[in-house]
């Protein structure tokens, strides 16, 4: 945008209104392309980008370009306006500072208060919007905190005399850090940070960030070096280099296309092609450049490398020079390839859906005590709830949270807490059936809570217990069927098989079943009961296999740990101890239940650490079952994988983010900045209400004359109306006959102030010195003004 704007009709760049009229045209184009749904965006981009979904652009490349460009479509242009007005803005500050102290701070204060109020309004308005709404308005309001920072950062000569070297160094590599963040710093489509030091998140962030910045700086230096070597200032050499680079890229692209077409693409083939073509490319470069290098004056002092890579006579390419670089390059490629391959095989990889192999370790975890009485929690409670201090803190932590054990990165089993949004997306338009006793019912309530139903399963002594429950949460059906005994569960599975066989609309996408506790309590009295129970469970196994074979995943939940001392009836203490239930779990395993199902939610794994909290010996607080629900939620990745919709994909249409009224607002602000010559988009004029003679529109000649003279730019050209009609003349003298007049930039007091500041803060930033030189710090500036 910047190059094209300045290159077209470049002679207008040195006139007072020519450049500003060009920028006004650009502003109108931006408005029509992005802020009005005219279809111009599609017309411009249609030949280059398509609508087909791809990796990184699931809604199509066209929409991705539209979305990304819309987020900041005014940013670059606003920066161009500020740059065009920068000399005037700088002179405006110095004009204010040349006035008496009271007037100076009145002017600065009025602008500062106005910008501060705008910043507060942005902070309490657009900044507090949700992600989607903020994205829709960022391009229209995002400049407010920026110009507010610029104003207060440069408020006084002292502030402008200092600069932070760190920001200067970071600023030099912003392009490289932007490009490398997704390759070194972030992983999994910017969802996580690269982990090199597991278990030490802060240390890991320091190490990864250090590598990230050092690599970016190295890339920056290499870019400058390669640019000077490949694209020097000589146009002929640049054209030749660009032609060669384009031909080389097309050659390699042709090889890649051919290998892909014949299905001959593998890591080994890529390595061989890279080595062979790399050697060929290197030798070609050497053959075309060695003679010119050898033609250099041989009397110059030669380095050790020149001697090493040359023969007996300087300029003669030795055998070492021909072979050594290729060998080193081959070794580097092999080392990098082996390293990458090892990282790909043994590393964690990107975050994605879990595979079925994770089912063997998803139940491994522990309850970890969490200190809820730390300073962060205290501060949060004080700010939000008016709590002065906590009373129920304990050395081991006042609360607990469930955590999975660390697994090998190569397994790609990165278990995470599934949010309500993620679960609803995974279970959208799905039907989940849960069958069993009260333990299974608590898991059902926990799953409903994970789906956003916060009051599911709350204690209700008067409510029904042994009943079926049916719930629809958004577009997900979650049903519970009361079936405490094995015989009840068998009958329920027969019904489910019948519905699945008929392809009934009531068939479930996933069935979760659990039991054993009621059978242990009521049916395990004599041998006949044991035998009958075994036969029933065997039939149940067959029914579960049948249902699974028809494409319905089946999950088994084993009974949770029993808190034997807390059992509240003699019958339970006699037949339902933890030892009895452990034997019952083994019976179900021996009868083939575990092998028959798709997945097992192991009740003891998330309850054994909290067994003392089982108030009746059987049931637990709701948060314990929430851990079981999270185990189940992670298993949904392979139990209910996302299936591509059979309906035809319809890409979103560019233009949905158009905001015509906000776009008109931006046009007005841009026109104010352009034709009122104000880098702060009109805020500077508020000071002119109280102080005369500092209108930014009157400062153009004084600001740009010195800049053009020192930079040897073409002389300024003016149309009619060099000054604004309503301004007060800012020159000390004005010759009506069109002769030279001498204008002093500032008062002697101002010069003394600048000298004192300069002596106090030397050495100042090189950039500040350069700008001061361009704008001219001489006491007197001779300017010629034509009489209108």
Buried (B, 14 or more C-beta within 10 A) or exposed (E): EEEEBBEEEEEBBBBBBBBBBBBBEBBEEBBEBBBBBBEBBBEEBEEEBEBEBEEEBEBBBBBBBBBEBBBEBBBEBBBBBBEBBBBBBBBBBBBBBBBEEEBBBBBBEBBBEBBEEBBEEBEEEBBEBEEEEBBBBBBBBBBBBBBBEBBBEEBBBEEBBEBEEEEEEBEBBEEBBEEBEEEBBBBBEEEBBBBEEEEEEEEBBEBBBEBBBEBBBEBBEEEEEEEEEBBEEEEEEEEEBEEBEEEBEEEBEEEEEEBEEEEEEEEEEBBEBBBEBBBEEBEEEBEEEBEEEBEEEEEEEEEEEBEEBBEEEBBEBBEEBEEEBBEEBBEEBEEEBEEEEEEEEEBBBEBEEBEEEBBEBBBBBBBEBBBBBEEEBBEEBEEEEEEEEEEEBEEEBBBBEBBBEEBEBEBBBBBBBBEBEBBBEBBEEBBBBBBBBBBBBBBBBBBBBBBBBEEBBEEEEEEEEEEEBEBEBEEBBBBBBBBBBBBBBBBBBBEBBEBBEEEEEEBBBBBBBBBBBBBBBBBBEEEEEBEBBBEBBEBBBBBBBBBBEBEBBBBBBBBBBBBBEBBEEEEBBEBBBBEBBEEBBEBBEEBBBBEBBBBBBBBBBBBBBBBEBBEEBBBBBBBBBBBBBBBBBBBBBBBBEEEEEEEEEEBBBBBEBBBEEBBEBBBEBBBBBBBBBBBBBBBBBBBBEEBEBBBBBBBBBBBBBBBBBEEEEEEBEBEEEBBBEEBEEBBEEEEEEEEEBEBBBBBEEBBEBBEEBBEEBEEBBEEBBEBBBBBBBEEEBEBEBEEE
